[in-house]
Amino acid sequence: MVAPTGGEKDVSSPFLLKINSKKNIKKVHQRIIAFEFDEFIVLNQWEENFYISPPIQKRIQKKIKVVTLILTIEDTLALNTTYYIALNNCIKDLNEGNVLDTLHYIFSTSDKLDTLAISGKLQDAYTLDVIDNAWIMLFEESRNDSVLFKETPNYIAKTDKNGQFNFPNLNTKNYNIVAITDFDFIYNEGEKIAFNNTIINTKKDSFISLLAFNPIIKIDSTISDTTAINTDSTITDSLLIVEKVYGNLAIITTENSPCIFQILQNNKVIKEYTFIEQPFLLTDITPGKYQLKYIADSNTDGEWTTGNWKNKTQAEEVTNYSSEITIRSNWDLELEWLIGE
């Protein structure tokens, strides 16, 4: 007799059945929102993932009652404002721990919903790696830079695992956009910051790319010496002559400004070349597979320069070649690269 296996393992995240939202008649400033699911639920990394935008003063109270998440807002909400509650990755099922990765709720304190949206992506200015779990903040244009980190932002969002963020509940005003990588809305020395040099507006802007930098950091681009054979012929004990086996790389591009090219392996700089203008010929490269990086050397100092928040200067532009390159011995490789496109 074969014992029962208990069926297939549950791999599905909780399914949302309905949402109920109501105001408390006895407490005029209290709003209760209930999310009902198809199975027992528990919280998942709530403090890391949950937020409401625009932000409010009092902490939202949360309670789970069997299959229902109940949120209680006890705060004076702004008039004629659309609020976005982000619950992505905040809920998982009780038995298997399957996380619900997408869940949000939008409501308005008027009869009209603000539905203009801005989305974007946050990356490291030097490596171009995406940055997750960072705060993206919008401040109305009228607010001075000096108070940006002393006062609450008008709207907030958080980046997901792909570095992407979204503001789905905006009005037609103009905003400054700023990103910081710490846990609060305060900029602290040593953390990364990103900003846009121009004011954004929801009627003309839909996607914003942000590049975060540490204003006080200097990239250590120490170059590894991987050349195993000297450029001069060497006579060994057996009187064999070992010739150099390097390859060269010529980059064909319309870009003709001062720049730096780096060849890397496993994100480590192997060799670096500095140019004032074309031709861009990278010589004496040990055969192998490499990544290729371009740096716009705007100040012609021969190294990547980070940005400055106080002076509102961005970090020098960096572009990574989209695929791996292969250098062969005694071979000149020509590579066409539309940098910046």
Beta strands, then each sheet from edge to edge (+ up, - down):
strand 1: 16-23
strand 2: 30-37
strand 3: 41-43
strand 4: 51-53
strand 5: 61-65
strand 6: 68-74
strand 7: 82-86
strand 8: 91-93
strand 9: 99-100
strand 10: 104-108
strand 11: 116-124
strand 12: 135-140
strand 13: 155-158
strand 14: 164-170
strand 15: 174-180
strand 16: 193-195
strand 17: 200-201
strand 18: 207-212
strand 19: 234-235
strand 20: 241-242
strand 21: 247-252
strand 22: 259-265
strand 23: 268-275
strand 24: 280-285
strand 25: 288-296
strand 26: 318-320
strand 27: 325-327
strand 28: 332-336
sheet 1: 1+ 2- 6+ 5-
sheet 2: 3+ 8- 9+
sheet 3: 4+ 7- 10+
sheet 4: 14+ 11- 18-
sheet 5: 13+ 12- 15+ 16-
sheet 6: 13+ 12- 15+ 17-
sheet 7: 19+ 20-
sheet 8: 24+ 21- 28-
sheet 9: 23+ 22- 25+ 26-
sheet 10: 23+ 22- 25+ 27-
end
